[in-house]
Amino acid sequence: MTKLVLNAEKRNLAEKTKVLRVNRIIPGVVYGRTQESISIQMDASELLRTFRISWESSIVNLKIKGLKEEIEVLFHDSQFEPVSGDFTHVDFYALTRGQKLTTKIHLNFIWNSEAIKEGAVLSENVKEIEVSCLPKDLIKEFDVDLSLLKKEEDVIRLSDLNIDTSKYDIHNLHADDAIAVANKAKVEVISDEAPEDNIPEEESKEKETK
């Protein structure tokens, strides 16, 4: 995997965050089990490019101006402006080599399903899996092979993903939990009976009298 580097510098806490954001500078903080908290700031465009590549499950090498060594981090908590969607603040969690971290790894649904080709409806029940693993074993996504869905009502379960449980401790799912399902397509029944006239009872009687 390509090494991701994000440039940052220590933040002057006396400077208001509103002024930073006007200048396309995003405030943040980095901390961890063995990492003292450091307030930082980053270029908004560079931050966005890095975030789009890394999501929350790729290691980012945070290069803080003035520090000799880069800090391996994960995006931990990101805050956004509700209207524009721009970053307003980012928390980074610093990794400790040799110690497991807990994060969410996205699922990547690949290949074609025979059942879906024949008209079944795909249901993607799970989008990500929460795991604990060593930093060296961290990956961006787990693949889900949709070709396993050969007919209607076929199910892909967590156990079908063949995740190496010696590397990954899975927290939010069990082996038999459904990841994807080929559901039967709903068939719309159209009646060939003519609709009944929606004529009020009094009006109907009046017509009969005439």
ABEGO torsion letter per residue (X at the ends): XBBBBBBBBBBBAABBAAAAAAAGBBBBBBBBAABBBBBBBBBAAAAAAAAAAAEAABBBBBBBBGBABBBBBBBABBBBBAAAGBBABBBBBBBBBGBBBBBBBBBBBBEBBAAAAAGBBBBBABABBBBBBBAAABBABBBBBAAABABBGBBBBAAAAGBBAAABBBAABBAABBABBBBBBBBBBBBABBBBBBBBAAAAAAAAAX
